């Protein structure tokens, strides 16, 4: 199960992060989210080997851009055929990231496939894993399910996102 959202803008900040706004329509409703991708991350796979130093805490930050982010949670709810659960409000989702495919330093030019993890130590009870595809040249981000067991926490986490600037 995956959800793809068009990229409407991307820019690199002074500190090297790439900030992406993804926004589109799903069944007549606007959906969207902001992603902030850490700069200078290394590829996670070198040759046939996993680079254990290429796991980055807060490598990708997911933030709300208002009601359209809540609508994105509703889309996941429909795709997963699960009700949206309740969680304490979150300012952002801090995702530990690992690049399975592509070179993150070439984010503007390459398709990247990250494996991402939220709430790594399960302190919030919201641990999940998923795949996050970022393809600026083709103009989309795609959230791909890793395992069905994480669906509830994906929904609860997305629904808990509160706008940074209410």
C-alpha positions as CSV (number, residue, x, y, z in Angstrom):
1,X,0.0,0.0,0.0
2,X,1.5,3.3,-1.0
3,X,0.5,6.9,-1.1
4,X,2.1,9.3,-3.7
5,X,1.9,13.1,-3.4
6,X,3.2,15.6,-6.0
7,X,6.1,17.9,-5.0
8,X,5.1,21.5,-5.5
9,X,8.4,23.0,-4.2
10,X,11.9,22.1,-3.0
11,X,14.7,24.3,-1.8
12,X,18.0,23.8,0.0
13,X,18.4,25.8,3.2
14,X,21.7,27.4,4.4
15,X,22.3,24.5,6.7
16,X,22.1,22.1,3.8
17,X,18.7,20.6,4.4
18,X,16.3,20.1,1.5
19,X,12.8,21.3,2.3
20,X,10.1,19.7,0.2
21,X,6.4,20.7,0.1
22,X,4.3,17.9,-1.3
23,X,0.7,18.7,-2.0
24,X,-2.1,17.3,-4.3
25,X,-5.7,16.2,-4.5
26,X,-7.2,12.9,-3.4
27,X,-10.9,12.4,-4.2
28,X,-11.4,16.1,-4.3
29,X,-9.6,16.9,-1.0
30,X,-6.3,18.7,-0.8
31,X,-3.6,16.7,0.9
32,X,0.0,17.7,1.8
33,X,3.0,17.6,4.0
34,X,6.4,19.2,4.5
35,X,9.6,17.1,4.4
36,X,12.9,18.3,5.6
37,X,15.8,16.1,4.5
38,X,19.2,16.3,6.2
39,X,22.1,17.3,3.9
40,X,25.3,15.3,3.5
41,X,23.8,11.9,4.2
42,X,25.7,8.9,2.7
43,X,24.2,6.1,0.6
44,X,23.3,3.2,2.9
45,X,24.4,0.4,0.5
46,X,28.0,0.4,-0.8
47,X,28.5,-2.4,-3.3
48,X,26.7,-5.3,-1.7
49,X,27.3,-4.2,1.9
50,X,25.2,-2.1,4.4
51,X,27.1,0.9,5.7
52,X,26.2,0.9,9.4
53,X,27.3,4.5,9.7
54,X,24.6,5.6,7.2
55,X,21.7,5.5,9.6
56,X,20.8,9.1,10.4
57,X,18.6,10.1,13.4
58,X,16.2,12.9,12.3
59,X,17.5,12.3,8.7
60,X,14.0,13.2,7.5
61,X,11.5,15.5,9.4
62,X,7.8,15.4,8.5
63,X,5.8,18.4,9.5
64,X,2.2,19.5,9.1
65,X,1.2,22.3,6.8
66,X,-2.3,22.5,8.3
67,X,-5.6,20.8,7.6
68,X,-4.2,19.2,4.4
69,X,-1.8,17.1,6.5
70,X,-4.8,15.9,8.5
71,X,-6.4,15.0,5.2
72,X,-3.3,13.0,4.3
73,X,-3.8,11.0,7.5
74,X,-7.4,10.4,6.3
75,X,-6.1,9.1,3.0
76,X,-3.9,6.6,4.7
77,X,-6.9,5.6,6.8
78,X,-8.9,4.9,3.7
79,X,-6.0,3.0,2.0
80,X,-5.2,1.0,5.1
81,X,-9.0,0.5,5.9
82,X,-8.3,1.5,9.5
83,X,-9.8,4.3,11.6
84,X,-7.4,7.0,12.6
85,X,-6.3,6.5,16.2
86,X,-5.5,9.1,18.8
87,X,-2.0,10.1,19.9
88,X,-0.6,13.1,21.8
89,X,0.1,16.1,19.6
90,X,3.4,16.0,17.7
91,X,5.3,19.0,16.3
92,X,7.0,16.8,13.7
93,X,7.8,13.2,12.9
94,X,11.6,12.7,13.4
95,X,12.4,9.8,11.1
96,X,15.7,7.9,11.3
97,X,16.7,7.4,7.7
98,X,18.8,5.0,5.7
99,X,19.2,5.4,2.0
100,X,18.5,2.0,0.3
101,X,18.8,3.4,-3.2
102,X,20.3,6.6,-4.6
103,X,22.9,9.0,-3.2
104,X,21.2,11.5,-0.8
105,X,23.9,14.2,-1.6
106,X,22.3,14.1,-5.1
107,X,18.7,14.6,-3.9
108,X,18.0,17.2,-6.6
109,X,18.9,14.9,-9.4
110,X,18.2,11.3,-8.3
111,X,15.4,9.0,-7.2
112,X,16.0,8.2,-3.5
113,X,14.5,5.3,-1.6
114,X,14.8,5.6,2.2
115,X,13.9,3.1,4.8
116,X,12.6,5.3,7.7
117,X,11.9,4.6,11.3
118,X,9.8,6.7,13.7
119,X,10.0,6.6,17.5
120,X,13.0,4.2,17.3
121,X,13.0,3.4,21.1
122,X,9.1,3.3,21.2
123,X,9.0,6.0,23.9
124,X,5.8,7.4,22.5
125,X,4.3,4.0,21.6
126,X,4.3,5.1,17.9
127,X,7.1,3.0,16.4
128,X,6.9,2.3,12.7
129,X,9.0,1.6,9.7
130,X,8.2,2.4,6.1
131,X,9.8,3.3,2.8
132,X,10.0,6.8,1.6
133,X,10.7,7.6,-2.0
134,X,11.7,11.1,-2.9
135,X,12.0,11.9,-6.6
136,X,12.5,15.6,-7.1
137,X,13.3,15.2,-10.9
138,X,10.0,13.3,-11.4
139,X,8.1,15.5,-8.9
140,X,6.8,13.2,-6.2
141,X,7.2,11.7,-2.8
142,X,5.8,8.3,-2.1
143,X,5.1,6.6,1.2
144,X,5.3,2.8,0.9
145,X,4.2,0.4,3.5
146,X,6.8,-1.9,4.9
147,X,4.6,-4.2,7.0
148,X,0.9,-4.1,7.9
149,X,1.7,-4.3,11.6
150,X,2.8,-0.6,11.4
151,X,-0.4,0.8,9.9
152,X,-2.0,1.9,13.2
153,X,1.1,3.8,14.3
154,X,1.6,5.4,10.9
155,X,-2.0,6.7,11.1
156,X,-1.8,7.8,14.7
157,X,1.5,9.6,14.0
158,X,0.3,11.5,10.9
159,X,-3.0,12.5,12.6
160,X,-1.1,13.8,15.7
161,X,1.0,16.3,13.6
162,X,0.1,19.8,14.6
163,X,0.9,22.8,12.4
164,X,4.2,24.5,13.3
165,X,2.6,28.0,13.0
166,X,-1.1,27.7,13.9
